[in-house]
Amino acid sequence: MKSVADGFRQATRASAADLTSEQRVERAFRLGDDDLRAYAASKSITLDAARIEVARRRSMGRRPSTSANATGR
């Protein structure tokens, strides 16, 4: 028996198969923007504040890359 999620996944794949690479990238950016707006609304903050918070959370617990350092050390 197929689940609703399986049907949705199949429909999503089928619709994505008809898109060009450029259209898929545009869709991904649009989905990211939609998610950011939803996050900002749920936290009652501005879009800029949401961007900053998401970027800050992404970098939490990560070590800085030595390759990003100009001296390499």
C-alpha positions as CSV (number, residue, x, y, z in Angstrom):
1,M,0.0,0.0,0.0
2,K,1.4,3.4,-1.0
3,S,1.5,6.2,1.5
4,V,0.4,9.8,0.8
5,A,4.1,10.7,1.1
6,D,5.1,8.2,-1.6
7,G,2.5,9.6,-3.9
8,F,3.6,13.2,-3.2
9,R,7.3,12.2,-3.8
10,Q,6.5,10.6,-7.1
11,A,4.4,13.6,-8.2
12,T,7.2,16.0,-7.2
13,R,9.8,14.0,-9.1
14,A,7.6,13.9,-12.2
15,S,7.1,17.7,-12.1
16,A,10.8,18.4,-11.5
17,A,11.7,16.1,-14.5
18,D,9.9,18.5,-16.8
19,L,11.9,21.5,-15.6
20,T,15.2,22.8,-17.0
21,S,18.2,23.1,-14.7
22,E,17.6,26.9,-14.5
23,Q,14.0,26.4,-13.5
24,R,15.0,23.9,-10.8
25,V,17.5,26.4,-9.3
26,E,14.8,29.1,-9.4
27,R,12.4,26.8,-7.6
28,A,15.0,26.0,-5.0
29,F,15.7,29.6,-4.3
30,R,11.9,30.4,-4.2
31,L,11.4,27.6,-1.7
32,G,14.2,28.9,0.4
33,D,12.7,32.4,0.4
34,D,9.3,31.0,1.3
35,D,10.8,29.1,4.2
36,L,12.7,32.2,5.4
37,R,9.5,34.2,5.3
38,A,7.7,31.5,7.3
39,Y,10.5,31.4,9.8
40,A,10.5,35.2,10.2
41,A,6.7,35.2,10.7
42,S,6.8,32.4,13.2
43,K,9.4,34.3,15.3
44,S,7.9,37.7,14.7
45,I,11.1,39.1,13.3
46,T,12.1,40.9,10.1
47,L,13.5,39.0,7.1
48,D,16.9,40.5,7.7
49,A,16.9,39.4,11.3
50,A,15.8,35.9,10.2
51,R,18.7,35.7,7.6
52,I,21.2,36.7,10.3
53,E,19.8,34.1,12.7
54,V,19.8,31.3,10.2
55,A,23.4,32.1,9.1
56,R,24.4,32.3,12.8
57,R,22.8,28.9,13.5
58,R,24.5,27.3,10.5
59,S,27.9,28.3,11.7
60,M,27.4,27.3,15.4
61,G,29.8,24.5,16.4
62,R,31.8,24.6,13.2
63,R,35.5,25.1,13.1
64,P,36.8,27.9,10.8
65,S,38.5,26.5,7.7
66,T,42.2,27.0,7.5
67,S,41.9,27.3,3.7
68,A,39.7,30.4,4.3
69,N,42.5,32.0,6.3
70,A,44.8,34.1,4.1
71,T,48.0,32.7,5.7
72,G,46.7,29.1,5.8
73,R,47.3,28.9,9.5
